[in-house]
Every structure is written in C-alpha cells, then in structure tokens.
Amino acid sequence: MESTHRVLILGGGFGGLYAAKALRKAPVQLTVLDRRNFHLFQPLLYQVATGSLSPGEIASPLRAVLRRQQNTQVLLAEAVDLDAEHRKVILDSGDLEYDTLIVAAGSTDSYFGHDDWKRVAPGLKSIEEATEIRHKILYAFEAAEKEHDPEIRREWLTFVLVGGGPTGVELAGALGEIAHDTLRRDFRSIRPEEAVIWLVEGGGRVLPTYPADLSAKAEASLKRLGVTVRTNAFVTAIDPTGVTVKTSGGSEQILARTVIWSAGVQASPFGRTLQQRAGAQLDRAGRVMVNPDCSVPGHPEIFVIGDLAHLELDGKLLPGVAQVAMQEGGYVAKLIQKRLRDETVAPFRYFDKGNLAVIGRAAAVAQIGPIHMSGLLAWITWLFVHLMYLVEFSNRVLVFIQWGFLYLTFNRGARLITGSDPLSQPAPVAEAAKVAK
C-alpha cells in the first residue's frame, strides 16, 4: 500500500539533501523544493572565487543526485509564505501541502545593518558571488597592469578581506598564492607578488572558534604568504576607494579597490515567516529556537535544521557548519520514520568531528577531538575530507585532478573574468560627457 504521508523539504543544501537521502526507503511521499536546481558544496566556494575550480565542479544537480529515489520529487520553486494551520507552503507559483515540513533554508551574509556595503564588498554564499569575487580579483591585476599613476596602481594591488573566520582565512591564503605564484610571470608592467593583502578581524585572533594554538599557526602561515593580519579591528565604512578601520589607536583608512566580505551571517528570511505564521521564536541572528528534537515549539510537524536553527546542547549553541546540518538532517529523517511506527526517539545529539581550515599549499590547521594538527598532515586530512563529502563521484574525480594539477604547476585553470563589475568599469563616454557638463 502506497504511503500518503507527505514530507516536504525546503532547501537542497547539506541539511535538506542529507534528510532526503536518509528518507530514500521510508514509506513517505517526499518533495524536495529549492529555488536553485543544484546542491552547492559551499566549503569550496572560495576555490571558485580564486580560480582553482569551476562552478560545475562543486555543484550537483538535485535531480541527478536523487533520481534513484522512487519516493522523491524535486521541484524548482521558492517558498514565499506558510499556512501552518492548514499545513500548506505558499510558493511563488502556487502552493504545496504537507504532513511533515523540514525547513533547511540556510543563511545569508550579514552586514550588521550596512547592507549598502554589499555592492562594494560581496560575500561568498553563492556561485554568482564566487564568480563576482573572481572577477574583482583578476580584474584588479589587469587594471593595475594598464594604470600609469603609481598611487592608483597601488590601490588596485591592495586587497582587503573583512572577517577572520575560515572563509576569510582560506580566501586570504589563496589570494596570497595567486599573487606570489600563479600570476608572478604573467604581467610585464606590474609585479603581482607586490600585492598588499589585508585580513581584518574584529576579534583578538583569526579563526576565533578554533583552539588558540591553531589560530596562531594559521596566522603564521598567512604571514608567510604575504598577508597582513589585523586583529581587534572593526570596519566602520566601506566605499569604492577602500575601508575605514577602527582600532584602539584610532581610525585608519585602507585604500583598496577590492574588498571581500566574510564577517558574519544571518538566518534565512524564512525564519521570519515561521515566526509570523507558526509562532516560532527567533534569536538575535534570526535563527529559529527549536526543541531538542529540532521541531518548532507548538508545531511537532515542522522541523528546522542547519544554519536556520538555534539549538543548544550542554549550554552551547551548535555552530552553523555543514556537519551540524548533515547530522540534523539524518536525525530528523530517522525521527519521522520512528513516528510513523509510533516509536519514540531520543533528543538530537551532535557528534563533533572536528574543524579544518586550509591556508595554502601544504598548509592547514585541524582539530579532531583532542588532536591538534597543522602543516602538511592537516592539509592532507583537509583534502581527503572535502573530497569525500562532495556529493557526486564525478565531482570527486574532477576536483582531485584539478588539485593535483594545481599542486604540481601552481596554475589555476579557471582564471576567467566573466560578467561585469560596474565599480571597476569606466563610465561610458556619453555619461562622462554629461558629468563634465
């Protein structure tokens, strides 16, 4: 007898996809809904932004990943509202009923009330943002090559990364490699290795969620790549000419034509919808306060997982990382199947598999339980873990080949300037004439 229990998953990221895969043999009618038709491996987005990988190598079509699940349908749409009373999600193209709803809508960049900074300093949450950053980085070297004014040339060769978490550290390390190795012999009028790279962090050290000894080793690796690390520094302004940084010694302006943001995240706007329609409570970052089983208080049929969920274990908030989302997705899938058999399941427990961050060629830091590693061994561990978590086997093979080629040659094959950056393009002649008048 075919099941009539309808499970709807909003979001095809780590949490949503792992929940869907865990329900592949469950007696349910499963629908996975996302506004993109692919699962994105976000931990490697920075490699797209720095030309090591192409977008297709870290993204997998959801239909291809789930094609063998006979109980699963994939829909390309966006959830815009919720009718919790009638168990219905309102889409941009109709509505969809459910018996159980899993919300895995993820997060977006937070500019701490300065959303106007986004135009100048893009974040790194999507393929489009990654290719925009790649454009900005590569165009900066091209602009410096044809610039005759030494002051302006220096501005083009100055890069500021805001935020010293894993994304900022990995981007800074990759940018250091680009300047000192990849592009070193490609230009005639400039020396790319003279590029100035700033990493600005508001806290007292980079990788603040890592043990202090690994933070120190990461900073040392960055300095070897020519990155200047600035801690206890707060960005107070960003415009096309650079950033203003406030420290204990006062304010300072860093003149730079390329600024990249990795300083904070905020929960998906759908959290606000859950607050309005299902009475959910939100924390200061917009995350939904959930029960120990990941359900919304008062609505046992609605689960929130991943970056959108605020779940504390032993008094500590679970971090917004992929492994948390994956484990929550698997747990909720198990809970749903237990409920269908009128069985109970214990509250969610998170197993911390550790933290990894790479800072360039054969340089990384890793925390795996009580073990702290750095250097080549941590780097090999990072490579292995990221390869294994790529969803499709074909992607693993392609990425492995690309990484091997990069290691041997320092060449980044995806160094393509695509799209357009209005901030780095000269004004059209007609517009310039108007301004002159």
VENJO-V385623 format. One record per helix or strand. SS is the DSSP state (H for helix, E for strand). FROM is the first residue (numbers start at 1). LEN is the number of residues. If there is no record, write none. Layout:
ss->SS from->FROM len->LEN
ss->SS from->FROM len->LEN
This chain:
ss->E from->6 len->5
ss->H from->14 len->9
ss->E from->29 len->6
ss->E from->38 len->3
ss->H from->42 len->8
ss->H from->55 len->3
ss->E from->59 len->3
ss->H from->62 len->5
ss->E from->72 len->5
ss->E from->79 len->5
ss->E from->88 len->4
ss->E from->94 len->4
ss->E from->100 len->4
ss->E from->107 len->3
ss->H from->115 len->5
ss->H from->127 len->20
ss->H from->150 len->7
ss->E from->158 len->5
ss->H from->166 len->17
ss->H from->192 len->3
ss->E from->196 len->5
ss->H from->212 len->13
ss->E from->227 len->4
ss->E from->234 len->6
ss->E from->242 len->6
ss->E from->250 len->6
ss->E from->258 len->4
ss->E from->265 len->3
ss->H from->270 len->9
ss->E from->282 len->1
ss->E from->288 len->3
ss->E from->295 len->2
ss->E from->299 len->6
ss->H from->306 len->3
ss->E from->309 len->2
ss->E from->312 len->2
ss->E from->316 len->2
ss->H from->322 len->19
ss->E from->355 len->4
ss->E from->364 len->5
ss->E from->371 len->4
ss->H from->376 len->14
ss->H from->393 len->17
ss->H from->429 len->8
